[in-house]
C-alpha cells in the first residue's frame, strides 16, 4: 500500500502482471482486513470506517 491522497490510495503494482481495468480486491478470505490492520499498526474498524463513499462496494452473502 502506498501514499494516501485525499480519499484515494495508491498501490505499487510495478512488480505484478496487471493491466488497466483489472479488478483489485483489497479485503478477502485470502487477504483479511485484520492482517492489513496489523501490518499498518491500526485496527480493522479504523480501516473500514475510512473507506470513502466513492469506493464501489460489492457485498457477498453466504
C-alpha positions as CSV (number, residue, x, y, z in Angstrom):
1,X,0.0,0.0,0.0
2,X,1.4,3.4,-0.9
3,X,0.7,7.1,-0.4
4,X,-2.7,8.4,0.6
5,X,-4.0,11.4,-1.3
6,X,-7.3,12.8,-0.2
7,X,-9.6,9.7,-0.1
8,X,-7.6,7.6,-2.6
9,X,-4.8,5.2,-2.0
10,X,-2.0,4.4,-4.5
11,X,-0.7,0.8,-4.7
12,X,2.7,0.0,-6.3
13,X,2.0,-2.8,-8.8
14,X,5.1,-2.4,-10.9
15,X,6.2,-6.0,-9.9
16,X,2.8,-7.5,-10.7
17,X,1.4,-8.6,-14.1
18,X,-1.6,-6.2,-14.3
19,X,-3.2,-4.0,-16.9
20,X,-5.5,-1.1,-16.9
21,X,-9.0,-2.2,-16.0
22,X,-8.0,-5.2,-13.9
23,X,-10.1,-5.8,-10.8
24,X,-8.5,-5.3,-7.4
25,X,-9.7,-7.0,-4.2
26,X,-8.3,-5.3,-1.1
27,X,-10.1,-7.5,1.6
28,X,-10.9,-11.2,1.2
29,X,-10.6,-14.6,2.8
30,X,-7.1,-14.8,1.4
31,X,-6.2,-11.2,2.5
32,X,-8.1,-10.5,5.7
33,X,-8.6,-6.9,6.9
34,X,-7.1,-8.0,10.3
35,X,-3.8,-8.7,8.6
36,X,-3.7,-5.4,6.8
37,X,-4.5,-3.6,10.1
38,X,-1.7,-5.4,11.8
39,X,0.8,-4.5,9.1
40,X,0.0,-0.8,9.2
41,X,-0.4,-0.6,13.0
42,X,-4.1,0.0,13.4
43,X,-7.4,-1.9,13.9
44,X,-9.8,-3.2,11.2
45,X,-12.6,-0.8,12.4
46,X,-10.4,2.2,11.6
47,X,-9.7,1.0,8.0
48,X,-13.4,0.2,7.3
49,X,-14.7,3.5,8.6
50,X,-12.2,5.4,6.5
51,X,-13.1,3.9,3.1
52,X,-14.6,6.7,1.1
53,X,-18.2,6.6,-0.1
54,X,-16.9,6.9,-3.7
55,X,-15.3,3.5,-3.5
56,X,-17.5,0.8,-5.1
57,X,-18.7,-1.8,-2.7
58,X,-19.6,-5.4,-3.6
59,X,-21.2,-7.5,-0.8
60,X,-21.2,-11.3,-0.8
61,X,-23.6,-13.2,1.4
62,X,-23.3,-16.9,2.3
